[in-house]
Amino acid sequence: AYGGPYALAEEKIGPNHSPEPYLEINSPIYVGEIIRLNAMQSKDPDGDMLHYQWELRSSPSGSKTKIFRPQKAKTSLRADQPGNYQIFLKVSDRWGAVAETTKTVEVQKNHPPSAYAGEDMDEISVGDIIKFFGDISSDDDQDLLSYHWQFIGYPKKSTSQLLDPFSVSPSFTIDQPGCYILQLVVNDGYIESEPATILINTVHEAPDKIRHVPEQYPTIQSAVDAAQAGDKIIVHGGIYREAIYIDKPIDLEGIDWPIIDGGSHPGNVDTVKIGNLGNRAGSFEGFVITGGGAGPLGHGLSAWDSSPIIRNNKFTGNPNNGLGIHGNQILTQKAEVFENIVYENKGGIGNGRGSCGRIHHNYVFNNRVFGIGCRGFSSPRIEYNHIFGNFIGIGMREVSSPKVVGNYIYRNVSGIRFSPVSTVKASVVDDILIHNNCIFENQENGIMVSSFNLSKVIITNNTVDSNNSENRERRGAGIILGWPWPASFEAVIQNNIITNNGQRGIWNYIGTEDFKRPGASLTISHNNIWNNKENYLDCNAPATDLSIDPLFAAYGDEPWNGYFLNSASFCIDAGSQNAENLDLKEATNDLQLYSDTGRVDLGYHYQPADLERQIPALVRENIEKLTSSSFPH
């Protein structure tokens, strides 16, 4: 036993690797401040505990400082003299392996000064004389300051000159409507300060209610601040590194794809935020939005308690969500998000906090977690989108009641995955509708509704084909209801074509051998379930279902257009009721594009207008990259 009289020395099994020291020191540092030393990021490749030893190898003349607690991973010393301090760190593991590193830190005697240009000004008129005061600028060393003011932005037609730009209080005359930005830099005789800026915005009626960036306003936010209700702001091509808050009913239009980059800062910040405008919110179109916040509520663009029109934008490179609609149902019910390209974000389009916007005709792809997501009792209408290459095509992580209609959902890891974590009785909400979608070639499953859901699920007129291509046993199916436990909700599965899926066609999960429950309460009728590895698992095949080759036919070369029906298909007129009752009388799965009339055909129905829609080059390029054998991970 360890510590007993017959204890043996522990022997190392296998080779021992040297530790990897990492020395971090705060900067900049000035005389009198604390130098903080941090070795917490040092590592041992074998996972052994590390021991630390710090030394101050050299310091400026006259310094008497010492390292406090030199055996700790985090420690410090006081900078008592200006100059260079050489810090030595040795780390060792329990087997005696040692590694060392040294870093020199420079302590500066002089603190840089701090410039202050004043508070931003608005409600300024043409002809006003503006005087500035820089005397609040400061220097910790009490050195005498010099001043340098200059324009860094002004209306294009302005010829105004700054009077006494090297004085503490210069002035100029407003000669054009628009926005002026001045910069102040102060110098203490040794070093310049970081620049400080002040913004001066005029109040005026814009001709034709149109304001231009950057011709009149150097930043988008300055134009927003100056705008009046009903104005349009036209932003011309360029990169705008700023965060924008829109709190008035105005329209923003980008020309030549201006890029708005919020900087990808930590926390719940947005590159563009539209707030509390209800049905008065305007439109936002023609931009590239990137650099939203990295926090769990960070967005490229967010709309809260507002119903904007968000059209024809590109959302990419956002550490969290590309965009999101959040807030009260009444205040968001007229929100429309359409014809946008949303790609390569952590999440694509989020819906939460009770929102019910319409998300339609977007291209949503290559987002790391989800394409379109639902949470927080939202009830979005998700219609006619192309959703591909995401980990989850359409997902739900909190109780919601989405209406998912007419989408192409393909080549994701999971096509639709609804798994709300709340199972309290109060979380039963309106029915979840999954109607008339084309769901194919998803790696794991086509549709999964987990056991955490309590609401009724209606799954009608979908084509669910060739999912679970890798024949995964776990969660592999065309449609799976329940997981990780048996479900307790009701589900209606009617008029679908469910074919060629790995493992199962329909799987009503009832649990393990030791813990079995009845699973979801199912109404299954008038489907064609064919050529799945197992057509039905833990549920029965009703007499109204078919199991026969649907005879798919292709309309052109696009992969999603391969699910029309041959005129000899037994799926024609095989549904449970008339097409008109299912809102499919204007849709078709006929190669001649004749509308479905009378008893509904099984499976997905196309909108003729969508067949003529041109796929953007950026989207097509990514579709071609993502073959059925190269899914996201």
Order of alpha helices (4+ residues) and beta strands (2+ residues): beta-beta-beta-beta-beta-beta-beta-beta-beta-beta-beta-beta-beta-beta-alpha-beta-beta-beta-beta-beta-beta-beta-beta-beta-beta-beta-beta-alpha-beta-beta-beta-beta-beta-beta-beta-beta-beta-beta-beta-beta-beta-beta-beta-beta-beta-beta-beta-beta-beta-beta-beta-beta-beta-beta-beta-beta-alpha-alpha
